[in-house]
Amino acid sequence: MKFSLLAILLVVLAIGSESASLVKRDAPAELEKIAKYFRDLVDKLKNVEGPELANKANAYFEQSRAQLQPMVEKLQEQLKPLSSNIEEHIKPLAASVQAQVAPLAGLVQTHVEDVLKFVADKSKSILPAQ
């Protein structure tokens, strides 16, 4: 039982690791663009002074949003198949684990109830009657 649970855990970890490595192959260029965006934002905010800061910041955010939106959508599209793929693998594994654990949970519950009943009975015999 323990070995099958361990094997299932290893399979899930392997699937997740492989899926994450697929995402890491495509994402660095997009992440570098996003990091450059934030570096540029910090540099521009350092150079702006006075009340014009709010206007320049709003204009810059709108311009940057227009530039980043396609990248974000592209990343989301790349992650969609990945998440559904992982979900397809994990659901059957979770159902299998749940089916294996359910009888054990009932057994544990029975043992806990027996122990509590035993303790209650012993404590009644030890404590004086009220």
Summary of the structure (lengths in Angstrom):
residues: 130
radius of gyration: 28.7
end to end distance: 48.1
largest distance: 83.3
contacts: 282
relative contact order: 0.09
helix: 93%
strand: 0%
